[in-house]
Amino acid sequence: TMLTNYIQAAMRHARYEILSDTNEFYGEIPDCQGVYATAATLEDCRTQLQEVLEGWIVLGLRFGHEIPAMD
């Protein structure tokens, strides 16, 4: 579906790093303001990031916010 394709494309834009003070993984999708997550493992960080993205999309559509294009 179009939503699944969008989520997959957005996740390909995700950037991850390890936070030096906590050794947790931090992930964000720079084109989607406010979409970020932290977790103890990279896998958990990716999962949480996708959940945040899905909620961000739903709220954005509900409130008529512009959703950035993803390639």
Secondary structure, 3 states (H helix, E strand, C coil): CHHHHHHHHHHHCCEEEECCCCCCEEEECCCCCCCEEEECCHHHHHHHHHHHHHHHHHHHHHCCCCCCCCC
